[in-house]
Amino acid sequence: MTRHNEWPSNLDSSNKTNVRHVEYSKNLAVEGTCDNFIKRKDGKTTLLKNVQYMLGMKCNFMSIGQLVEKGFLVTINGNYLQFFSS
């Protein structure tokens, strides 16, 4: 989920919905879905597809469950979260 409108690549505004967000204790409007590139530790980029674009968020969130559903391997070790594309 992202709130940065400069990040979305190919925003599809036909996928509008609402998401109940626990931290904000309210529903947030999803303005659509888009593809976003994230910069990896090695300097390369990875494309995340169908990311929800939400204006009402204060920061970006990544869903571990959704990353796993999209084929990423996720490991948590101490204070570190790593995810690997397959």
C-alpha positions in Angstrom: 0.0 0.0 0.0 1.3 3.4 -0.8 0.2 7.0 -0.5 2.8 8.6 -2.8 1.2 9.7 -6.0 4.6 10.2 -7.7 5.4 6.4 -7.3 2.6 4.7 -9.1 3.3 3.3 -12.5 0.2 2.6 -14.6 -2.4 3.5 -12.0 -5.7 1.6 -12.6 -8.4 3.7 -10.9 -11.1 1.1 -11.8 -10.1 -1.0 -8.7 -11.5 1.4 -6.1 -12.5 0.0 -2.8 -12.3 0.6 1.0 -9.9 -1.0 3.4 -10.4 -1.1 7.2 -7.1 -0.1 8.8 -6.6 -1.1 12.4 -4.0 1.6 13.2 -6.2 4.4 12.0 -9.4 2.8 13.3 -11.3 3.8 10.2 -11.9 2.8 6.6 -9.4 4.2 4.0 -10.3 4.7 0.4 -8.2 2.7 -2.1 -8.0 5.0 -5.2 -6.8 2.1 -7.4 -4.0 -0.3 -8.0 -0.6 0.3 -9.6 2.8 -1.2 -10.1 5.7 0.1 -8.0 9.4 -0.4 -8.2 11.3 -0.8 -4.9 15.1 -0.3 -4.6 16.9 -3.3 -3.3 20.0 -3.4 -1.0 22.1 -4.4 -4.0 21.0 -1.2 -5.9 18.7 -3.1 -8.4 15.0 -2.6 -8.5 12.1 -5.1 -8.2 8.6 -4.5 -9.5 5.7 -5.1 -7.2 2.4 -5.5 -9.1 -1.1 -4.6 -8.1 -0.1 -2.3 -5.1 -3.1 -0.5 -3.5 -2.9 3.2 -3.8 -4.4 5.0 -0.8 -4.3 8.7 -0.2 -5.3 8.6 3.5 -2.2 6.8 4.8 0.6 8.5 6.7 3.3 6.0 5.6 3.7 3.1 3.3 2.9 -0.5 4.3 4.0 -3.8 2.9 1.8 -6.9 3.6 4.0 -9.9 4.3 1.0 -12.1 3.4 0.5 -10.4 0.0 4.3 -10.7 -0.7 4.1 -14.4 -0.1 1.0 -14.7 -2.3 2.9 -13.0 -5.1 5.7 -15.6 -4.9 8.3 -13.8 -2.6 10.2 -15.7 0.0 10.1 -13.8 3.3 12.4 -14.4 6.3 12.5 -12.7 9.7 15.7 -13.0 11.7 16.0 -10.9 14.8 15.3 -7.3 13.9 15.6 -7.9 10.1 13.0 -8.7 7.5 14.2 -10.0 4.2 12.2 -10.8 1.1 13.4 -12.4 -2.0 11.8 -12.5 -5.4 11.6 -15.9 -7.0 
